[in-house]
Each structure stands twice: as structure tokens, then as C-alpha cells.
Amino acid sequence: MSIRVHPWLKLFCPLPGFASIQRCCVLTFEVTPAIEGLTMIHKKPCLPGLLALPIMAMLMNTPNTPAQDKPAGSAPDAGQPQPVATAGKPGRNFDEQADKALLAMQQRAAELKVTGVAVVAYSEGDSVKSWSSKMVVVGNLKTGPSKNDPAGANLLAIAYAKAAEMADTLKASGSAGRPPLKGEFGWQGGVVAKGRTGILIAAFSGGPSADDVKISQAGLAVLTQSL
């Protein structure tokens, strides 16, 4: 048995890397039996080379296009609405400060053994055009009929009436220096102050006027520390 290489049969047998075709060959196995005059030749082509032809053609015809990096810091789409920046605005922390102020008012009311409704509010600027407010019930929202008040009272409505009066006068409730307008009562129990960036209001309703003022002052003291 002998092995003979026929270079004339050009079947591709690609080498590793597919960089180039450096050699083409077909192995032919020639078997010569003992019987004289009879020659048996079995030719076996390089099958991996045949299967690799489509892949080689595709790789050779593919353009060498380098990857492009995405530009850094691309500008946002001008057609899309952008979020409004709120950092640095004291009013954005009102909820947190309001909770602290209302807690201080609750504690002061407990010391004075008073129940009712506490209200705090913040308005940015030098006059009230809009505000954020928060309230908490300290014991009860309203009172039932009594000898002094046969109809009963909505303490939440009274507390907001005090705050509404102060929003107009920028003075403590009950000290406007004018007759109460419709919707106002002219009752004491609310305090107001000019903060760093806006107007701060605290009001309480439910106890004697002097106690309502003390409770409101406790809440206003907390607001003025940060707003």
C-alpha cells in the first residue's frame, strides 16, 4: 500500500485561520494487490475543504467595517419634554418639615391638655399666590353641641379660616386691624412669619385662644428653622 499526492486536483483544504489558501491537495490511496496486472485505486477528496468553500467565500467578500463608538454625552432629544429641576428649592422639603412642625404642635397640645386640629402651610414668595399645607387631628375634628356652642364646631374649618385670614393680612389671626371678611372669624390662634424663601403659617383650633396661640408658635418655630 502506497500514498501518492496528486497536486493537479485543485480542491480547497483551508488551513487554520482562513487567512489565505496556501496549499491545495488531494490524498489518493493506491492499493496494489498481489495479483499482477490488477490495480485498485480509491480516491478520497478532502471533505472539510469542500464544506469550507461557502464560508471562505462569505469571509472574503465581507467588507472590513470598523465598529464606531457611540458619541459620548449625546444631547437629549429636543422634541421630548425635559424634567423640571427642583434641587435647591426649600419648598420641596415642606412635607418633611411640616411633619416635624405638626408633631411639635401635638406635643405642646398634650402639655396643655388641649385637643383640636393643627394646620401648617408654606407659600413661596412675598405674597400668597399658592401654598402647600398639611394638617393633623389632635384628639377630635369637631365638637358637639354645648351650652356655649349649641350648633357644635368644625375645628378643621376654623383652623383653616385662621390660616386664610393670615394669608391675606400676613399678621397673626385676630389682629388684622380691619373687620373680618366673609369667611373669616377674626379669632386668635394662628401665627405667621416670613421665612427665608416664603411665608410660613401655623394655626390651631380647639382650645382657649391663648392656648391655641402657644400651640401654633411651637409649630412655627420648627418651620422657621429650615424654611
C-alpha positions in Angstrom: 0.0 0.0 0.0 1.4 3.4 -1.0 0.2 7.0 -0.7 0.5 9.3 -3.6 -0.3 13.1 -3.7 -1.9 14.5 -6.9 -1.4 18.3 -6.9 -3.4 18.6 -10.2 -6.8 18.2 -8.5 -7.5 21.6 -7.1 -9.9 21.1 -4.2 -9.5 23.6 -1.3 -8.3 22.4 2.0 -8.1 25.6 4.1 -5.5 25.9 6.8 -6.4 27.2 10.3 -7.2 31.0 10.5 -8.7 31.3 7.0 -6.1 34.0 6.3 -5.1 32.6 2.9 -5.1 29.4 0.9 -1.5 28.3 1.0 -1.8 24.7 -0.2 -4.3 22.6 -2.3 -4.0 18.8 -2.4 -6.0 15.6 -2.6 -4.8 12.5 -1.0 -5.1 9.4 -3.2 -4.7 5.9 -1.7 -3.3 3.5 -4.3 -3.5 -0.2 -3.3 -1.7 -2.7 -5.4 -2.8 -6.3 -4.6 -0.5 -9.4 -5.1 -2.3 -10.2 -8.3 -0.2 -8.8 -11.1 -1.8 -6.5 -13.6 -4.7 -5.6 -11.3 -4.6 -2.2 -9.7 -7.2 -0.8 -7.3 -7.2 3.0 -6.7 -9.5 4.6 -4.1 -9.6 8.4 -4.2 -10.9 10.2 -1.2 -11.2 14.1 -1.5 -10.7 16.4 1.4 -14.3 16.8 2.5 -13.6 19.6 5.1 -12.3 21.7 2.3 -15.5 21.2 0.3 -17.6 22.2 3.2 -15.5 25.3 3.9 -15.9 26.8 0.4 -19.1 28.8 1.2 -17.7 30.0 4.4 -14.5 31.1 2.8 -16.4 33.0 0.1 -18.5 34.8 2.6 -15.5 35.8 4.7 -13.6 37.1 1.6 -16.5 39.2 0.4 -17.4 40.7 3.8 -16.3 44.4 4.0 -14.0 45.2 6.9 -16.1 47.9 8.6 -14.7 49.0 12.0 -17.1 49.4 14.9 -18.0 53.0 15.6 -18.1 54.2 19.2 -21.3 55.9 20.4 -20.7 59.6 20.8 -20.3 60.4 24.5 -22.6 62.9 26.1 -25.2 63.0 23.3 -27.6 65.8 23.6 -31.2 64.9 24.7 -33.9 64.9 22.1 -35.1 68.5 21.7 -38.6 67.3 20.9 -39.0 65.5 24.3 -40.1 67.3 27.4 -37.3 67.6 30.0 -38.0 67.2 33.8 -38.0 70.4 35.7 -35.1 70.6 38.2 -36.3 71.1 41.7 -33.0 70.8 43.6 -32.2 73.6 45.9 -35.8 74.7 46.4 -36.6 74.9 50.1 -40.3 74.3 49.4 -39.6 70.8 48.1 -38.8 69.8 51.7 -42.0 71.1 53.1 -43.6 67.7 53.7 -40.8 66.6 55.9 -40.7 69.9 57.8 -44.5 70.0 58.1 -44.5 66.6 59.8 -42.0 67.8 62.3 -43.9 71.0 62.9 -47.2 69.2 63.4 -45.5 66.8 65.8 -44.3 69.7 67.9 -47.8 71.1 67.9 -49.2 67.8 69.1 -46.7 67.6 71.9 -47.5 71.2 73.0 -51.2 70.5 72.9 -50.7 67.4 75.1 -48.8 69.5 77.6 -51.7 72.0 77.7 -54.3 69.2 77.7 -55.9 70.6 74.6 -57.5 68.7 71.7 -58.4 70.0 68.2 -56.9 70.4 64.8 -53.4 71.7 63.8 -52.6 73.2 60.4 -49.3 74.4 58.8 -48.7 76.0 55.4 -45.9 77.3 53.2 -46.2 79.7 50.3 -43.1 80.7 48.3 -42.5 84.4 47.7 -43.6 87.6 49.4 -47.4 87.1 49.0 -49.6 84.1 48.9 -50.5 83.0 45.4 -50.4 79.3 46.1 -49.4 77.2 49.1 -48.7 73.7 50.4 -50.4 72.8 53.6 -50.8 69.9 55.9 -53.0 69.2 58.9 -53.4 66.7 61.7 -56.3 65.9 64.1 -55.2 66.2 67.7 -57.9 64.3 69.5 -61.0 65.4 67.6 -62.0 67.0 64.4 -65.2 68.7 65.7 -67.0 69.4 68.9 -70.6 68.5 69.6 -73.4 70.9 70.7 -72.9 72.6 74.1 -74.3 75.5 76.1 -71.7 77.9 74.7 -71.9 76.5 71.2 -75.4 74.9 70.6 -74.5 74.0 66.9 -71.1 72.4 67.6 -68.0 73.4 65.7 -65.9 72.1 62.8 -62.4 72.7 64.2 -60.7 72.0 60.9 -62.8 74.7 59.2 -61.9 77.2 62.0 -58.2 76.4 61.8 -58.2 77.0 58.0 -60.2 80.2 58.4 -57.5 81.5 60.7 -54.8 80.4 58.1 -56.8 82.1 55.3 -57.0 85.4 57.2 -53.3 85.4 57.8 -52.6 84.6 54.1 -54.2 87.9 53.3 -53.0 90.1 56.2 -49.6 88.4 56.9 -50.5 89.1 60.5 -51.4 86.8 63.4 -55.1 85.8 63.2 -57.4 88.1 65.1 -55.0 91.1 64.7 -55.8 92.2 61.2 -56.7 95.7 62.1 -59.8 95.5 60.0 -63.3 93.9 60.3 -63.3 90.2 59.4 -64.2 89.5 55.8 -66.9 87.0 54.9 -65.4 83.5 55.7 -63.2 84.9 58.4 -63.9 84.9 62.1 -61.2 87.2 63.5 -60.3 84.7 66.1 -56.9 84.3 67.6 -54.9 81.1 67.5 -52.8 81.4 64.3 -49.3 82.8 63.8 -47.4 83.8 60.6 -43.8 84.6 59.8 -41.6 85.5 56.7 -39.2 82.6 56.1 -36.1 82.6 54.0 -37.9 82.0 50.8 -41.6 82.3 51.6 -44.4 82.8 54.1 -44.9 80.3 56.9 -48.2 79.8 58.7 -49.3 77.7 61.7 -52.8 77.6 63.2 -54.6 75.6 65.8 -58.3 75.4 66.8 -59.8 73.5 69.7 -58.7 75.2 73.0 -58.8 78.6 74.5 -57.3 81.3 72.2 -54.2 81.7 74.4 -53.5 78.0 74.3 -54.2 77.9 70.5 -51.5 80.6 70.0 -48.9 78.7 72.1 -49.5 75.5 70.2 -49.2 77.4 66.8 -46.0 79.1 68.0 -44.4 75.6 68.6 -45.1 74.6 65.0 -43.9 77.9 63.5 -40.6 77.6 65.4 -39.9 74.3 63.6 -40.8 75.7 60.2 -38.6 78.8 60.5 -35.5 76.6 61.2 -35.4 75.2 57.7 -37.8 77.2 55.5 
